[in-house]
């Protein structure tokens, strides 16, 4: 399974929550949820170091699978 993470352009590091890299399996959905933030493939990152975006506390109100129509 391919994972994509949020990349901090100014910090040149992965964006994290409590030390875990914020990731998702669908690049276009991650770009939709975090517009203006760089999204890159997560290569060489151990799965134990990843927080799936659906598990992020700020994403609790979002229904999965993601329905873009819910954001209009």
Secondary structure, 3 states (H helix, E strand, C coil): CCCEEEEECCCCEECEECCEEEEECCHHHHHHHCCCCEEEECCCCCHHHEEEHHHCHHHCCCCCCCCHHHHC
